[in-house]
């Protein structure tokens, strides 16, 4: 998609602090971190969100999860991290290209207070 921010980062048209790349995905530091360590994992294939996944992307989602664990270890985040995929604007998705957040580097509180 020509107007997609993450597609432009993947293509190298917009700079990013990339920390991981392979044939399927790219990971880079979030420019507005919500934790001391805030990294995004973005598939190279433009998929809008989880609701737009097909069965052919099942392996991709599994690989994103395994990659999150590898990145957490490589970046010394340890075992105390959170992964989040927002699905749609009501859930807080701002860039409509599937992406996973890795948040860590400090104790994380509850997502929603009661």
Biopython code that builds the backbone (N, CA, C, O; Angstrom):
import numpy as np
from Bio.PDB.StructureBuilder import StructureBuilder

atoms = [
    (1, "UNK", "N", (0.853, -1.178, 0.000)),
    (1, "UNK", "CA", (0.000, 0.000, 0.000)),
    (1, "UNK", "C", (0.888, 1.228, 0.000)),
    (1, "UNK", "O", (1.777, 1.351, 0.842)),
    (2, "UNK", "N", (0.663, 2.118, -0.917)),
    (2, "UNK", "CA", (1.536, 3.269, -1.092)),
    (2, "UNK", "C", (1.426, 4.290, 0.030)),
    (2, "UNK", "O", (2.377, 5.037, 0.261)),
    (3, "UNK", "N", (0.295, 4.351, 0.738)),
    (3, "UNK", "CA", (0.136, 5.343, 1.799)),
    (3, "UNK", "C", (0.294, 4.756, 3.197)),
    (3, "UNK", "O", (0.036, 5.452, 4.179)),
    (4, "UNK", "N", (0.705, 3.510, 3.315)),
    (4, "UNK", "CA", (0.842, 2.845, 4.606)),
    (4, "UNK", "C", (2.201, 3.176, 5.230)),
    (4, "UNK", "O", (3.248, 2.935, 4.629)),
    (5, "UNK", "N", (2.166, 3.725, 6.432)),
    (5, "UNK", "CA", (3.393, 4.090, 7.145)),
    (5, "UNK", "C", (4.323, 2.897, 7.303)),
    (5, "UNK", "O", (5.519, 3.009, 7.035)),
    (6, "UNK", "N", (3.792, 1.755, 7.735)),
    (6, "UNK", "CA", (4.659, 0.603, 7.962)),
    (6, "UNK", "C", (5.195, 0.028, 6.660)),
    (6, "UNK", "O", (6.326, -0.457, 6.633)),
    (7, "UNK", "N", (4.423, 0.066, 5.585)),
    (7, "UNK", "CA", (4.937, -0.374, 4.282)),
    (7, "UNK", "C", (6.113, 0.499, 3.858)),
    (7, "UNK", "O", (7.082, 0.006, 3.281)),
    (8, "UNK", "N", (6.027, 1.796, 4.144)),
    (8, "UNK", "CA", (7.115, 2.715, 3.803)),
    (8, "UNK", "C", (8.354, 2.438, 4.655)),
    (8, "UNK", "O", (9.476, 2.531, 4.158)),
    (9, "UNK", "N", (8.165, 2.102, 5.923)),
    (9, "UNK", "CA", (9.308, 1.744, 6.780)),
    (9, "UNK", "C", (9.942, 0.452, 6.276)),
    (9, "UNK", "O", (11.166, 0.364, 6.180)),
    (10, "UNK", "N", (9.136, -0.539, 5.958)),
    (10, "UNK", "CA", (9.640, -1.815, 5.449)),
    (10, "UNK", "C", (10.435, -1.602, 4.170)),
    (10, "UNK", "O", (11.482, -2.221, 3.977)),
    (11, "UNK", "N", (9.946, -0.731, 3.298)),
    (11, "UNK", "CA", (10.619, -0.461, 2.021)),
    (11, "UNK", "C", (11.875, 0.393, 2.188)),
    (11, "UNK", "O", (12.668, 0.523, 1.255)),
    (12, "UNK", "N", (12.056, 0.974, 3.372)),
    (12, "UNK", "CA", (13.220, 1.839, 3.589)),
    (12, "UNK", "C", (12.975, 3.279, 3.199)),
    (12, "UNK", "O", (13.908, 4.082, 3.211)),
    (13, "UNK", "N", (11.745, 3.631, 2.853)),
    (13, "UNK", "CA", (11.428, 5.002, 2.457)),
    (13, "UNK", "C", (11.337, 5.938, 3.662)),
    (13, "UNK", "O", (11.527, 7.146, 3.524)),
    (14, "UNK", "N", (11.051, 5.390, 4.833)),
    (14, "UNK", "CA", (11.010, 6.147, 6.081)),
    (14, "UNK", "C", (11.991, 5.480, 7.025)),
    (14, "UNK", "O", (11.929, 4.265, 7.210)),
    (15, "UNK", "N", (12.898, 6.242, 7.630)),
    (15, "UNK", "CA", (13.878, 5.614, 8.524)),
    (15, "UNK", "C", (13.224, 5.093, 9.808)),
    (15, "UNK", "O", (12.230, 5.637, 10.290)),
    (16, "UNK", "N", (13.807, 4.037, 10.335)),
    (16, "UNK", "CA", (13.363, 3.454, 11.593)),
    (16, "UNK", "C", (14.564, 2.789, 12.251)),
    (16, "UNK", "O", (15.518, 2.404, 11.574)),
    (17, "UNK", "N", (14.513, 2.659, 13.554)),
    (17, "UNK", "CA", (15.565, 1.971, 14.300)),
    (17, "UNK", "C", (15.260, 0.479, 14.265)),
    (17, "UNK", "O", (14.721, -0.085, 15.217)),
    (18, "UNK", "N", (15.618, -0.150, 13.138)),
    (18, "UNK", "CA", (15.321, -1.567, 12.936)),
    (18, "UNK", "C", (16.273, -2.418, 13.778)),
    (18, "UNK", "O", (17.475, -2.161, 13.842)),
    (19, "UNK", "N", (15.702, -3.434, 14.419)),
    (19, "UNK", "CA", (16.522, -4.325, 15.236)),
    (19, "UNK", "C", (16.444, -5.773, 14.763)),
    (19, "UNK", "O", (17.200, -6.622, 15.236)),
    (20, "UNK", "N", (15.535, -6.062, 13.831)),
    (20, "UNK", "CA", (15.391, -7.418, 13.314)),
    (20, "UNK", "C", (14.734, -7.357, 11.952)),
    (20, "UNK", "O", (13.812, -6.573, 11.726)),
    (21, "UNK", "N", (15.220, -8.197, 11.040)),
    (21, "UNK", "CA", (14.601, -8.330, 9.714)),
    (21, "UNK", "C", (14.788, -9.746, 9.229)),
    (21, "UNK", "O", (15.834, -10.353, 9.459)),
    (22, "UNK", "N", (13.792, -10.273, 8.566)),
    (22, "UNK", "CA", (13.924, -11.513, 7.815)),
    (22, "UNK", "C", (12.998, -11.426, 6.607)),
    (22, "UNK", "O", (12.474, -10.353, 6.307)),
    (23, "UNK", "N", (12.795, -12.524, 5.925)),
    (23, "UNK", "CA", (11.973, -12.502, 4.709)),
    (23, "UNK", "C", (10.503, -12.206, 4.983)),
    (23, "UNK", "O", (9.776, -11.790, 4.081)),
    (24, "UNK", "N", (10.057, -12.419, 6.229)),
    (24, "UNK", "CA", (8.643, -12.298, 6.551)),
    (24, "UNK", "C", (8.268, -11.059, 7.352)),
    (24, "UNK", "O", (7.126, -10.604, 7.286)),
    (25, "UNK", "N", (9.218, -10.507, 8.110)),
    (25, "UNK", "CA", (8.866, -9.413, 9.018)),
    (25, "UNK", "C", (10.050, -8.507, 9.315)),
    (25, "UNK", "O", (11.207, -8.824, 9.041)),
    (26, "UNK", "N", (9.700, -7.364, 9.891)),
    (26, "UNK", "CA", (10.677, -6.361, 10.324)),
    (26, "UNK", "C", (10.286, -5.944, 11.736)),
    (26, "UNK", "O", (9.102, -5.819, 12.047)),
    (27, "UNK", "N", (11.284, -5.731, 12.589)),
    (27, "UNK", "CA", (11.021, -5.228, 13.940)),
    (27, "UNK", "C", (11.830, -3.958, 14.143)),
    (27, "UNK", "O", (12.990, -3.870, 13.742)),
    (28, "UNK", "N", (11.195, -2.975, 14.776)),
    (28, "UNK", "CA", (11.860, -1.694, 15.015)),
    (28, "UNK", "C", (11.303, -1.060, 16.282)),
    (28, "UNK", "O", (10.230, -1.423, 16.764)),
    (29, "UNK", "N", (12.062, -0.101, 16.810)),
    (29, "UNK", "CA", (11.658, 0.575, 18.035)),
    (29, "UNK", "C", (10.525, 1.565, 17.733)),
    (29, "UNK", "O", (10.553, 2.272, 16.726)),
    (30, "UNK", "N", (9.541, 1.598, 18.616)),
    (30, "UNK", "CA", (8.412, 2.521, 18.483)),
    (30, "UNK", "C", (8.910, 3.945, 18.717)),
    (30, "UNK", "O", (9.715, 4.177, 19.619)),
    (31, "UNK", "N", (8.444, 4.897, 17.918)),
    (31, "UNK", "CA", (8.890, 6.291, 18.081)),
    (31, "UNK", "C", (8.182, 7.004, 19.225)),
    (31, "UNK", "O", (8.591, 8.096, 19.619)),
    (32, "UNK", "N", (7.134, 6.406, 19.759)),
    (32, "UNK", "CA", (6.413, 6.965, 20.917)),
    (32, "UNK", "C", (6.268, 5.862, 21.961)),
    (32, "UNK", "O", (5.162, 5.379, 22.203)),
    (33, "UNK", "N", (7.385, 5.457, 22.584)),
    (33, "UNK", "CA", (7.350, 4.281, 23.465)),
    (33, "UNK", "C", (6.425, 4.451, 24.660)),
    (33, "UNK", "O", (6.346, 5.517, 25.271)),
    (34, "UNK", "N", (5.724, 3.356, 24.974)),
    (34, "UNK", "CA", (4.820, 3.302, 26.114)),
    (34, "UNK", "C", (5.428, 2.525, 27.275)),
    (34, "UNK", "O", (4.766, 2.303, 28.289)),
    (35, "UNK", "N", (6.682, 2.112, 27.131)),
    (35, "UNK", "CA", (7.441, 1.389, 28.150)),
    (35, "UNK", "C", (8.919, 1.630, 27.842)),
    (35, "UNK", "O", (9.245, 2.077, 26.743)),
    (36, "UNK", "N", (9.822, 1.345, 28.788)),
    (36, "UNK", "CA", (11.247, 1.541, 28.498)),
    (36, "UNK", "C", (11.708, 0.807, 27.232)),
    (36, "UNK", "O", (12.547, 1.314, 26.488)),
    (37, "UNK", "N", (11.161, -0.374, 26.997)),
    (37, "UNK", "CA", (11.414, -1.104, 25.756)),
    (37, "UNK", "C", (10.065, -1.248, 25.038)),
    (37, "UNK", "O", (9.144, -1.877, 25.559)),
    (38, "UNK", "N", (9.959, -0.668, 23.854)),
    (38, "UNK", "CA", (8.720, -0.759, 23.064)),
    (38, "UNK", "C", (9.125, -1.004, 21.619)),
    (38, "UNK", "O", (9.623, -0.113, 20.932)),
    (39, "UNK", "N", (8.902, -2.215, 21.185)),
    (39, "UNK", "CA", (9.328, -2.656, 19.860)),
    (39, "UNK", "C", (8.101, -3.136, 19.096)),
    (39, "UNK", "O", (7.208, -3.756, 19.672)),
    (40, "UNK", "N", (8.060, -2.851, 17.809)),
    (40, "UNK", "CA", (6.979, -3.302, 16.934)),
    (40, "UNK", "C", (7.498, -4.391, 16.002)),
    (40, "UNK", "O", (8.594, -4.276, 15.454)),
    (41, "UNK", "N", (6.717, -5.433, 15.828)),
    (41, "UNK", "CA", (7.005, -6.463, 14.829)),
    (41, "UNK", "C", (5.930, -6.342, 13.761)),
    (41, "UNK", "O", (4.736, -6.415, 14.052)),
    (42, "UNK", "N", (6.368, -6.156, 12.522)),
    (42, "UNK", "CA", (5.455, -5.873, 11.415)),
    (42, "UNK", "C", (5.716, -6.864, 10.280)),
    (42, "UNK", "O", (6.850, -6.968, 9.811)),
    (43, "UNK", "N", (4.698, -7.588, 9.832)),
    (43, "UNK", "CA", (4.907, -8.461, 8.677)),
    (43, "UNK", "C", (5.170, -7.635, 7.418)),
    (43, "UNK", "O", (4.617, -6.548, 7.248)),
    (44, "UNK", "N", (6.007, -8.155, 6.556)),
    (44, "UNK", "CA", (6.277, -7.459, 5.285)),
    (44, "UNK", "C", (5.013, -7.406, 4.424)),
    (44, "UNK", "O", (4.781, -6.429, 3.712)),
    (45, "UNK", "N", (4.209, -8.449, 4.494)),
    (45, "UNK", "CA", (2.963, -8.487, 3.729)),
    (45, "UNK", "C", (1.968, -7.534, 4.374)),
    (45, "UNK", "O", (1.783, -7.559, 5.590)),
    (46, "UNK", "N", (1.331, -6.699, 3.573)),
    (46, "UNK", "CA", (0.342, -5.768, 4.110)),
    (46, "UNK", "C", (-0.945, -6.528, 4.429)),
    (46, "UNK", "O", (-1.667, -6.980, 3.540)),
    (47, "UNK", "N", (-1.200, -6.650, 5.722)),
    (47, "UNK", "CA", (-2.436, -7.232, 6.247)),
    (47, "UNK", "C", (-2.990, -6.172, 7.179)),
    (47, "UNK", "O", (-2.249, -5.673, 8.027)),
    (48, "UNK", "N", (-4.232, -5.812, 7.066)),
    (48, "UNK", "CA", (-4.775, -4.700, 7.840)),
    (48, "UNK", "C", (-4.774, -4.991, 9.335)),
    (48, "UNK", "O", (-4.291, -4.172, 10.117)),
    (49, "UNK", "N", (-5.305, -6.139, 9.749)),
    (49, "UNK", "CA", (-5.340, -6.482, 11.167)),
    (49, "UNK", "C", (-5.660, -7.962, 11.319)),
    (49, "UNK", "O", (-5.758, -8.684, 10.327)),
    (50, "UNK", "N", (-5.822, -8.412, 12.555)),
    (50, "UNK", "CA", (-6.108, -9.833, 12.796)),
    (50, "UNK", "C", (-7.370, -10.295, 12.081)),
    (50, "UNK", "O", (-7.432, -11.426, 11.599)),
    (51, "UNK", "N", (-8.369, -9.434, 12.009)),
    (51, "UNK", "CA", (-9.627, -9.816, 11.360)),
    (51, "UNK", "C", (-9.458, -10.096, 9.880)),
    (51, "UNK", "O", (-10.288, -10.779, 9.280)),
    (52, "UNK", "N", (-8.387, -9.575, 9.281)),
    (52, "UNK", "CA", (-8.147, -9.780, 7.854)),
    (52, "UNK", "C", (-7.218, -10.959, 7.565)),
    (52, "UNK", "O", (-6.885, -11.209, 6.407)),
    (53, "UNK", "N", (-6.798, -11.682, 8.594)),
    (53, "UNK", "CA", (-5.928, -12.838, 8.374)),
    (53, "UNK", "C", (-6.695, -13.965, 7.705)),
    (53, "UNK", "O", (-7.887, -14.160, 7.939)),
    (54, "UNK", "N", (-5.988, -14.689, 6.880)),
    (54, "UNK", "CA", (-6.546, -15.913, 6.313)),
    (54, "UNK", "C", (-5.754, -17.086, 6.881)),
    (54, "UNK", "O", (-4.725, -16.892, 7.529)),
    (55, "UNK", "N", (-6.231, -18.287, 6.640)),
    (55, "UNK", "CA", (-5.528, -19.473, 7.124)),
    (55, "UNK", "C", (-4.110, -19.548, 6.587)),
    (55, "UNK", "O", (-3.249, -20.165, 7.214)),
    (56, "UNK", "N", (-3.850, -18.937, 5.449)),
    (56, "UNK", "CA", (-2.503, -18.980, 4.877)),
    (56, "UNK", "C", (-1.503, -18.186, 5.715)),
    (56, "UNK", "O", (-0.294, -18.354, 5.553)),
    (57, "UNK", "N", (-1.991, -17.325, 6.606)),
    (57, "UNK", "CA", (-1.089, -16.547, 7.466)),
    (57, "UNK", "C", (-0.912, -17.153, 8.860)),
    (57, "UNK", "O", (-0.281, -16.532, 9.715)),
    (58, "UNK", "N", (-1.447, -18.338, 9.108)),
    (58, "UNK", "CA", (-1.314, -18.958, 10.428)),
    (58, "UNK", "C", (0.152, -19.098, 10.838)),
    (58, "UNK", "O", (0.510, -18.791, 11.975)),
    (59, "UNK", "N", (0.982, -19.551, 9.933)),
    (59, "UNK", "CA", (2.409, -19.723, 10.258)),
    (59, "UNK", "C", (3.077, -18.377, 10.534)),
    (59, "UNK", "O", (3.972, -18.291, 11.375)),
    (60, "UNK", "N", (2.655, -17.343, 9.843)),
    (60, "UNK", "CA", (3.226, -16.015, 10.054)),
    (60, "UNK", "C", (2.966, -15.527, 11.474)),
    (60, "UNK", "O", (3.873, -15.002, 12.120)),
    (61, "UNK", "N", (1.748, -15.692, 11.966)),
    (61, "UNK", "CA", (1.418, -15.252, 13.324)),
    (61, "UNK", "C", (2.228, -16.037, 14.343)),
    (61, "UNK", "O", (2.730, -15.461, 15.308)),
    (62, "UNK", "N", (2.362, -17.332, 14.146)),
    (62, "UNK", "CA", (3.191, -18.143, 15.036)),
    (62, "UNK", "C", (4.641, -17.679, 15.028)),
    (62, "UNK", "O", (5.285, -17.605, 16.074)),
    (63, "UNK", "N", (5.145, -17.368, 13.845)),
    (63, "UNK", "CA", (6.526, -16.893, 13.736)),
    (63, "UNK", "C", (6.681, -15.528, 14.414)),
    (63, "UNK", "O", (7.716, -15.257, 15.023)),
    (64, "UNK", "N", (5.670, -14.674, 14.313)),
    (64, "UNK", "CA", (5.743, -13.374, 14.996)),
    (64, "UNK", "C", (5.865, -13.578, 16.505)),
    (64, "UNK", "O", (6.628, -12.869, 17.162)),
    (65, "UNK", "N", (5.124, -14.535, 17.062)),
    (65, "UNK", "CA", (5.196, -14.800, 18.501)),
    (65, "UNK", "C", (6.582, -15.321, 18.899)),
    (65, "UNK", "O", (7.160, -14.870, 19.888)),
    (66, "UNK", "N", (7.102, -16.261, 18.134)),
    (66, "UNK", "CA", (8.446, -16.786, 18.420)),
    (66, "UNK", "C", (9.492, -15.693, 18.277)),
    (66, "UNK", "O", (10.438, -15.634, 19.063)),
    (67, "UNK", "N", (9.334, -14.828, 17.284)),
    (67, "UNK", "CA", (10.271, -13.729, 17.075)),
    (67, "UNK", "C", (10.204, -12.736, 18.228)),
    (67, "UNK", "O", (11.228, -12.179, 18.623)),
    (68, "UNK", "N", (9.019, -12.510, 18.769)),
    (68, "UNK", "CA", (8.886, -11.617, 19.926)),
    (68, "UNK", "C", (9.721, -12.143, 21.091)),
    (68, "UNK", "O", (10.417, -11.372, 21.752)),
    (69, "UNK", "N", (9.657, -13.442, 21.345)),
    (69, "UNK", "CA", (10.443, -14.029, 22.434)),
    (69, "UNK", "C", (11.937, -13.900, 22.164)),
    (69, "UNK", "O", (12.710, -13.615, 23.078)),
    (70, "UNK", "N", (12.347, -14.107, 20.914)),
    (70, "UNK", "CA", (13.769, -13.973, 20.557)),
    (70, "UNK", "C", (14.230, -12.530, 20.736)),
    (70, "UNK", "O", (15.305, -12.287, 21.284)),
    (71, "UNK", "N", (13.433, -11.581, 20.280)),
    (71, "UNK", "CA", (13.794, -10.168, 20.418)),
    (71, "UNK", "C", (13.872, -9.781, 21.892)),
    (71, "UNK", "O", (14.787, -9.063, 22.297)),
    (72, "UNK", "N", (12.920, -10.250, 22.695)),
    (72, "UNK", "CA", (12.945, -9.945, 24.132)),
    (72, "UNK", "C", (14.245, -10.444, 24.754)),
    (72, "UNK", "O", (14.846, -9.752, 25.575)),
    (73, "UNK", "N", (14.678, -11.632, 24.372)),
    (73, "UNK", "CA", (15.939, -12.170, 24.890)),
    (73, "UNK", "C", (17.126, -11.367, 24.364)),
    (73, "UNK", "O", (18.012, -10.993, 25.133)),
    (74, "UNK", "N", (17.148, -11.101, 23.066)),
    (74, "UNK", "CA", (18.266, -10.370, 22.454)),
    (74, "UNK", "C", (18.403, -8.955, 22.991)),
    (74, "UNK", "O", (19.513, -8.434, 23.101)),
    (75, "UNK", "N", (17.276, -8.329, 23.327)),
    (75, "UNK", "CA", (17.279, -6.949, 23.814)),
    (75, "UNK", "C", (17.337, -6.878, 25.346)),
    (75, "UNK", "O", (17.164, -5.807, 25.927)),
    (76, "UNK", "N", (17.582, -8.019, 25.992)),
    (76, "UNK", "CA", (17.690, -8.117, 27.456)),
    (76, "UNK", "C", (16.441, -7.618, 28.174)),
    (76, "UNK", "O", (16.530, -7.043, 29.259)),
    (77, "UNK", "N", (15.280, -7.839, 27.567)),
    (77, "UNK", "CA", (14.023, -7.484, 28.207)),
    (77, "UNK", "C", (13.676, -8.525, 29.259)),
    (77, "UNK", "O", (13.013, -8.218, 30.250)),
    (78, "UNK", "N", (14.127, -9.762, 29.041)),
    (78, "UNK", "CA", (13.863, -10.826, 29.996)),
    (78, "UNK", "C", (12.504, -11.458, 29.791)),
    (78, "UNK", "O", (11.920, -11.376, 28.710)),
    (79, "UNK", "N", (12.006, -12.090, 30.844)),
    (79, "UNK", "CA", (10.729, -12.797, 30.759)),
    (79, "UNK", "C", (9.539, -11.904, 31.074)),
    (79, "UNK", "O", (8.398, -12.311, 30.858)),
    (80, "UNK", "N", (9.775, -10.701, 31.579)),
    (80, "UNK", "CA", (8.680, -9.809, 31.962)),
    (80, "UNK", "C", (8.348, -8.816, 30.874)),
    (80, "UNK", "O", (8.745, -7.653, 30.937)),
    (81, "UNK", "N", (7.618, -9.278, 29.875)),
    (81, "UNK", "CA", (7.206, -8.390, 28.786)),
    (81, "UNK", "C", (5.789, -8.736, 28.372)),
    (81, "UNK", "O", (5.258, -9.797, 28.701)),
    (82, "UNK", "N", (5.201, -7.818, 27.648)),
    (82, "UNK", "CA", (3.825, -7.984, 27.180)),
    (82, "UNK", "C", (3.830, -7.892, 25.658)),
    (82, "UNK", "O", (4.550, -7.074, 25.085)),
    (83, "UNK", "N", (3.027, -8.731, 25.002)),
    (83, "UNK", "CA", (2.799, -8.602, 23.566)),
    (83, "UNK", "C", (1.352, -8.187, 23.370)),
    (83, "UNK", "O", (0.448, -8.684, 24.041)),
    (84, "UNK", "N", (1.151, -7.265, 22.435)),
    (84, "UNK", "CA", (-0.195, -6.748, 22.182)),
    (84, "UNK", "C", (-0.386, -6.606, 20.675)),
    (84, "UNK", "O", (0.495, -6.119, 19.967)),
    (85, "UNK", "N", (-1.542, -7.036, 20.202)),
    (85, "UNK", "CA", (-1.974, -6.748, 18.833)),
    (85, "UNK", "C", (-3.336, -6.082, 18.950)),
    (85, "UNK", "O", (-4.309, -6.715, 19.359)),
    (86, "UNK", "N", (-3.404, -4.823, 18.595)),
    (86, "UNK", "CA", (-4.675, -4.105, 18.591)),
    (86, "UNK", "C", (-5.399, -4.403, 17.281)),
    (86, "UNK", "O", (-4.789, -4.386, 16.212)),
    (87, "UNK", "N", (-6.690, -4.673, 17.366)),
    (87, "UNK", "CA", (-7.469, -5.009, 16.176)),
    (87, "UNK", "C", (-8.571, -3.974, 15.970)),
    (87, "UNK", "O", (-9.619, -4.033, 16.613)),
    (88, "UNK", "N", (-8.327, -3.039, 15.077)),
    (88, "UNK", "CA", (-9.315, -2.012, 14.756)),
    (88, "UNK", "C", (-9.190, -0.774, 15.624)),
    (88, "UNK", "O", (-8.600, -0.808, 16.704)),
    (89, "UNK", "N", (-9.753, 0.313, 15.134)),
    (89, "UNK", "CA", (-9.687, 1.599, 15.840)),
    (89, "UNK", "C", (-10.264, 1.535, 17.254)),
    (89, "UNK", "O", (-9.674, 2.127, 18.158)),
    (90, "UNK", "N", (-11.396, 0.844, 17.497)),
    (90, "UNK", "CA", (-11.927, 0.804, 18.862)),
    (90, "UNK", "C", (-10.960, 0.166, 19.871)),
    (90, "UNK", "O", (-11.052, 0.426, 21.071)),
    (91, "UNK", "N", (-10.046, -0.658, 19.386)),
    (91, "UNK", "CA", (-9.061, -1.310, 20.259)),
    (91, "UNK", "C", (-7.765, -0.513, 20.350)),
    (91, "UNK", "O", (-6.836, -0.919, 21.048)),
    (92, "UNK", "N", (-7.694, 0.611, 19.655)),
    (92, "UNK", "CA", (-6.501, 1.446, 19.709)),
    (92, "UNK", "C", (-5.559, 1.292, 18.534)),
    (92, "UNK", "O", (-4.469, 1.866, 18.551)),
    (93, "UNK", "N", (-5.938, 0.538, 17.512)),
    (93, "UNK", "CA", (-5.070, 0.415, 16.344)),
    (93, "UNK", "C", (-5.033, 1.754, 15.617)),
    (93, "UNK", "O", (-6.071, 2.299, 15.243)),
    (94, "UNK", "N", (-3.826, 2.276, 15.423)),
    (94, "UNK", "CA", (-3.655, 3.575, 14.758)),
    (94, "UNK", "C", (-3.095, 3.440, 13.354)),
    (94, "UNK", "O", (-3.427, 4.235, 12.474)),
    (95, "UNK", "N", (-2.245, 2.436, 13.135)),
    (95, "UNK", "CA", (-1.701, 2.164, 11.805)),
    (95, "UNK", "C", (-2.344, 0.872, 11.339)),
    (95, "UNK", "O", (-2.217, -0.166, 11.988)),
    (96, "UNK", "N", (-3.029, 0.940, 10.218)),
    (96, "UNK", "CA", (-3.821, -0.199, 9.754)),
    (96, "UNK", "C", (-3.006, -1.122, 8.859)),
    (96, "UNK", "O", (-3.301, -1.343, 7.685)),
    (97, "UNK", "N", (-1.965, -1.644, 9.491)),
    (97, "UNK", "CA", (-1.079, -2.689, 8.977)),
    (97, "UNK", "C", (-0.800, -3.532, 10.215)),
    (97, "UNK", "O", (-0.264, -3.023, 11.200)),
    (98, "UNK", "N", (-1.153, -4.805, 10.179)),
    (98, "UNK", "CA", (-0.988, -5.686, 11.323)),
    (98, "UNK", "C", (0.385, -5.480, 11.962)),
    (98, "UNK", "O", (1.398, -5.433, 11.264)),
    (99, "UNK", "N", (0.413, -5.359, 13.278)),
    (99, "UNK", "CA", (1.685, -5.247, 13.997)),
    (99, "UNK", "C", (1.508, -5.688, 15.437)),
    (99, "UNK", "O", (0.428, -5.575, 16.016)),
    (100, "UNK", "N", (2.586, -6.189, 15.992)),
    (100, "UNK", "CA", (2.610, -6.643, 17.374)),
    (100, "UNK", "C", (3.530, -5.728, 18.164)),
    (100, "UNK", "O", (4.645, -5.430, 17.737)),
    (101, "UNK", "N", (3.051, -5.285, 19.320)),
    (101, "UNK", "CA", (3.862, -4.495, 20.241)),
    (101, "UNK", "C", (4.536, -5.434, 21.228)),
    (101, "UNK", "O", (3.907, -6.369, 21.724)),
    (102, "UNK", "N", (5.802, -5.196, 21.515)),
    (102, "UNK", "CA", (6.496, -5.832, 22.626)),
    (102, "UNK", "C", (6.792, -4.713, 23.609)),
    (102, "UNK", "O", (7.489, -3.755, 23.272)),
    (103, "UNK", "N", (6.271, -4.828, 24.813)),
    (103, "UNK", "CA", (6.473, -3.817, 25.850)),
    (103, "UNK", "C", (7.165, -4.465, 27.038)),
    (103, "UNK", "O", (6.750, -5.529, 27.495)),
    (104, "UNK", "N", (8.214, -3.833, 27.537)),
    (104, "UNK", "CA", (8.917, -4.379, 28.695)),
    (104, "UNK", "C", (9.968, -3.413, 29.192)),
    (104, "UNK", "O", (9.974, -2.230, 28.855)),
    (105, "UNK", "N", (10.855, -3.953, 30.002)),
    (105, "UNK", "CA", (11.934, -3.139, 30.548)),
    (105, "UNK", "C", (11.618, -2.548, 31.904)),
    (105, "UNK", "O", (12.478, -1.908, 32.510)),
    (106, "UNK", "N", (10.397, -2.747, 32.399)),
    (106, "UNK", "CA", (9.963, -2.284, 33.712)),
    (106, "UNK", "C", (8.701, -3.059, 34.057)),
    (106, "UNK", "O", (8.034, -3.583, 33.165)),
    (107, "UNK", "N", (8.362, -3.139, 35.355)),
    (107, "UNK", "CA", (7.104, -3.804, 35.714)),
    (107, "UNK", "C", (5.923, -3.108, 35.021)),
    (107, "UNK", "O", (5.854, -1.880, 34.972)),
    (108, "UNK", "N", (5.016, -3.901, 34.499)),
    (108, "UNK", "CA", (3.858, -3.387, 33.784)),
    (108, "UNK", "C", (2.606, -3.572, 34.627)),
    (108, "UNK", "O", (2.377, -4.639, 35.197)),
    (109, "UNK", "N", (1.812, -2.535, 34.698)),
    (109, "UNK", "CA", (0.576, -2.606, 35.462)),
    (109, "UNK", "C", (-0.533, -3.254, 34.673)),
    (109, "UNK", "O", (-0.306, -3.717, 33.555)),
    (110, "UNK", "N", (-1.726, -3.298, 35.229)),
    (110, "UNK", "CA", (-2.866, -3.885, 34.521)),
    (110, "UNK", "C", (-3.222, -3.055, 33.292)),
    (110, "UNK", "O", (-2.977, -1.849, 33.258)),
    (111, "UNK", "N", (-3.796, -3.699, 32.292)),
    (111, "UNK", "CA", (-4.197, -3.003, 31.073)),
    (111, "UNK", "C", (-5.380, -2.091, 31.320)),
    (111, "UNK", "O", (-5.435, -0.979, 30.795)),
    (112, "UNK", "N", (-6.323, -2.556, 32.114)),
    (112, "UNK", "CA", (-7.524, -1.758, 32.384)),
    (112, "UNK", "C", (-7.719, -1.735, 33.887)),
    (112, "UNK", "O", (-7.742, -2.778, 34.542)),
    (113, "UNK", "N", (-7.858, -0.535, 34.425)),
    (113, "UNK", "CA", (-8.110, -0.461, 35.857)),
    (113, "UNK", "C", (-9.596, -0.665, 36.126)),
    (113, "UNK", "O", (-10.442, -0.325, 35.298)),
    (114, "UNK", "N", (-9.897, -1.216, 37.275)),
    (114, "UNK", "CA", (-11.306, -1.497, 37.614)),
    (114, "UNK", "C", (-11.924, -0.351, 38.346)),
    (114, "UNK", "O", (-13.099, -0.412, 38.709)),
]
sb = StructureBuilder()
sb.init_structure("model")
sb.init_model(0)
sb.init_chain("A")
sb.init_seg("    ")
for serial, (resi, resn, name, xyz) in enumerate(atoms, 1):
    if name == "N":
        sb.init_residue(resn, " ", resi, " ")
    sb.init_atom(name, np.array(xyz, "f"), 0.0, 1.0, " ", f" {name:<3s}", serial, name[0])
structure = sb.get_structure()
